[in-house]
Amino acid sequence: MRKPLPQSFPRSFRGEQSSGHPEERPIRKYEAPSVLAEYRVLSIVFGILAFALAAYFIRWMLAPSHPHAPPLPSVYIEMVPPKTEPPPSP
């Protein structure tokens, strides 16, 4: 079953019989909603994302670059000759 039209529509639009008398209320002219009003939430989300991306880009451009990590210390291990026993004394 169809949902009934709101009372703001004239009787002829609602499918009722007209009494022949003009409507008491004037018919409002239809105005289409603007794109911003129709996609308000989506435009807010994209605005926040654009603002965050712009802030990140500006911060990236103005921030000094971090110094590179120092190289790992190189360790050189020298082989120690094995201990030799001294010759026995007479």
VENHUSUL-V552084 format. One line per field, one symbol per residue. ss: DSSP state (~ for helix, > for strand, _ for the rest). psi: psi as a letter, one per 30 degrees, with the letter a starting at -180 (. if undefined). burial: + if it has 9 or more other C-alpha atoms within 8 Angstrom, else -. Layout:
ss = ???
psi = ???
burial = ???
This chain:
ss = __________~~~~____________________~~~~_~~~~~~~~~~~~~~~~~~~~~~~____________________________
psi = kkkkllffkleeefglkkffklkeklkkkkkkkleeeeheeeeeeeeeeeeeeeeeeeeeefklkkklkllkkkkkkkkkklkkklkkk.
burial = --------+++--+----------------------------+-----------------------------------------------
